[in-house]
Amino acid sequence: MGAKGLKKATQVAILNANYMSKRLERYYKTLHKGTHGLVAHEFIIDVKEFKKSANIEAVDIAKRLMDFGFHAPTMSWPGLKSLQKIRFSPKRVFHLTFHVNLFYLYV
C-alpha cells in the first residue's frame, strides 16, 4: 500500500464515515462529533430511542446488516446502546448508499 496508498485509504474512510453520518443524521444521533460536526474514520450512532419507540435494539440492526452481507458494527462500545461504524471503504458509491439505506429500515 505504501505511504500514498495509506493516505488515500484514510481519506476515503473519513469521507465515507462523514457521508454516512450526514445521511443518517435525520433519524440517528451521531455521538462524539468534532467542533465542525464532522467525524473521523468512524462514527457512533445512538440507538437508545428505538428501544423506547419500537422495541428495537442495536443487536437487531446489526443482525439486519448481516442479512444483507455487511459486517456487523461494533455494538455498545464506547457507549451503551450504540453502534460503531468503522473503516467502511466500498469499491462503489452504490454499495455505500445501499449500506446507508439499510439503516432506514428501522425508522
C-alpha positions in Angstrom: 0.0 0.0 0.0 2.8 2.4 0.8 2.5 5.9 2.2 0.4 7.2 -0.7 -2.0 4.3 -0.5 -2.3 4.6 3.2 -3.1 8.3 2.9 -5.7 7.6 0.2 -7.3 4.9 2.2 -7.5 7.2 5.2 -9.1 10.0 3.2 -11.7 7.6 1.7 -12.5 6.2 5.2 -13.0 9.7 6.6 -15.1 10.8 3.6 -17.3 7.6 3.8 -17.8 8.0 7.6 -18.9 11.6 7.2 -21.1 10.8 4.2 -22.9 8.0 6.2 -23.2 10.1 9.4 -24.6 13.0 7.4 -27.1 10.8 5.5 -28.3 9.2 8.8 -28.4 12.3 11.0 -32.1 12.9 10.4 -33.0 9.7 12.1 -29.9 8.7 14.2 -28.0 10.8 16.6 -24.2 10.6 15.9 -22.2 10.7 19.1 -18.8 12.4 19.6 -18.7 14.8 16.6 -16.0 17.3 16.3 -16.4 21.1 16.6 -17.5 21.4 13.0 -19.9 18.5 13.2 -17.6 16.0 11.5 -16.4 12.6 12.5 -13.1 10.8 11.9 -12.8 7.4 10.1 -15.6 6.1 12.3 -18.8 7.2 13.8 -21.1 6.1 16.6 -24.8 6.3 16.4 -27.1 6.2 19.4 -30.0 3.7 19.1 -31.5 4.1 22.6 -34.6 5.8 21.3 -35.5 2.8 19.1 -35.8 0.6 22.2 -38.3 3.0 23.6 -40.3 3.6 20.5 -40.2 0.3 18.7 -38.5 -2.3 21.0 -35.6 -2.5 18.6 -32.0 -2.8 20.0 -28.6 -2.4 18.5 -28.3 -6.1 18.0 -31.4 -6.1 15.8 -29.9 -3.6 13.5 -26.6 -5.4 13.4 -28.2 -8.7 12.5 -30.2 -7.0 9.7 -27.0 -5.5 8.3 -25.5 -9.1 8.3 -28.6 -10.3 6.5 -27.6 -8.1 3.6 -24.0 -9.2 3.7 -22.4 -6.3 5.6 -20.1 -6.9 8.5 -21.8 -6.2 11.8 -20.8 -2.9 13.5 -19.2 -2.8 17.0 -22.1 -2.7 19.5 -22.4 -0.9 22.8 -18.9 0.4 22.8 -17.8 3.0 23.6 -21.4 3.9 24.6 -24.2 1.6 25.7 -27.0 1.1 23.2 -24.9 2.4 20.3 -23.4 1.1 17.0 -20.0 2.0 15.8 -19.3 2.0 12.1 -15.7 1.9 11.2 -13.5 2.0 8.1 -16.2 1.2 5.6 -14.5 1.5 2.2 -16.7 0.2 -0.6 -15.5 -0.1 -4.1 -18.6 1.6 -5.5 -20.7 4.5 -4.3 -23.8 2.2 -4.8 -22.6 -0.1 -2.0 -22.1 2.8 0.4 -25.6 4.2 -0.4 -27.2 0.8 -0.1 -25.5 0.3 3.3 -26.8 3.7 4.5 -30.3 2.9 3.2 -30.4 -0.3 5.2 -30.4 1.8 8.4 -33.7 3.4 7.1 -35.4 0.1 7.7 -35.7 1.0 11.3 -37.1 4.5 11.1 
